[in-house]
Amino acid sequence: GAGVSQSPSNKVTEKGKDVELRCDPISGHTALYWYRQSLGQGLEFLIYFQGNSAPDKSGLPSDRFSAERTGGSVSTLTIQRTQQEDSAVYLCASRPPRTGGNSPLHFGNGTRLTVT
Amino acid sequence: AQKITQTQPGMFVQEKEAVTLDCTYDTSDPSYGLFWYKQPSSGEMIFLIYQGSYDQQNATEGRYSLNFQKARKSANLVISASQLGDSAMYFCAMRDMNRDDKIIFGKGTRLHILP
């Protein structure tokens, strides 16, 4: 079946512009996660959704970052007034309903954001 | 608060040798899960192995095994008979079952397998 789909795969934007990153999870997966990975670094947790609600937004770096999820499916991560330090790969992952602790995250291929 | 620590930024290992990648974690919850992922240069995230905090035995998946020492809060990944294709970044991750479904990752270890 189809995996997690992220678009665009690459985005180059000018400093100060707004960008929207999209994630389409695996059908039926109720949990959806956003992570940020700077070059050669680890995965920084941003936010996760259970259905349409976001129980934990603690990882969002600033109020320029926001995310929403509608219909328990597609999620959008929006970065307003982009800065050069926002340049990174943004990874989305989804997980099936809580049937057991061992269900792993399924990752998309990421969106590489470059702010010039 | 949850925390995952991977203390080895990079490792070089000769092909066919076994390698251990370190991971320590911190949580106050008794119920949690630990994951290892591999990220090759292509960037995809590949799930390798899972260990639950109540599992009595160490997890194994083919050449991968998890050395789980609960009292020490460590969950080291062991790769037996390493291959050139094992060269990649490896991430340890943790999920607290009793809280929300937040899953956090360590900073990773870059493994280089030498021919």
HADDOCK unambig.tbl for C-alpha pairs under 7 A between the chains (distance, minus, plus):
assign (segid A and resid 41 and name CA) (segid B and resid 107 and name CA) 6.22 0.50 0.50
assign (segid A and resid 42 and name CA) (segid B and resid 106 and name CA) 6.30 0.50 0.50
assign (segid A and resid 42 and name CA) (segid B and resid 107 and name CA) 3.97 0.50 0.50
assign (segid A and resid 42 and name CA) (segid B and resid 108 and name CA) 5.64 0.50 0.50
assign (segid A and resid 43 and name CA) (segid B and resid 105 and name CA) 5.89 0.50 0.50
assign (segid A and resid 43 and name CA) (segid B and resid 107 and name CA) 6.77 0.50 0.50
assign (segid A and resid 45 and name CA) (segid B and resid 104 and name CA) 6.23 0.50 0.50
assign (segid A and resid 48 and name CA) (segid B and resid 102 and name CA) 6.84 0.50 0.50
assign (segid A and resid 101 and name CA) (segid B and resid 33 and name CA) 6.32 0.50 0.50
assign (segid A and resid 102 and name CA) (segid B and resid 33 and name CA) 6.97 0.50 0.50
assign (segid A and resid 102 and name CA) (segid B and resid 50 and name CA) 6.17 0.50 0.50
assign (segid A and resid 104 and name CA) (segid B and resid 47 and name CA) 6.90 0.50 0.50
assign (segid A and resid 107 and name CA) (segid B and resid 45 and name CA) 6.17 0.50 0.50
assign (segid A and resid 109 and name CA) (segid B and resid 44 and name CA) 5.88 0.50 0.50
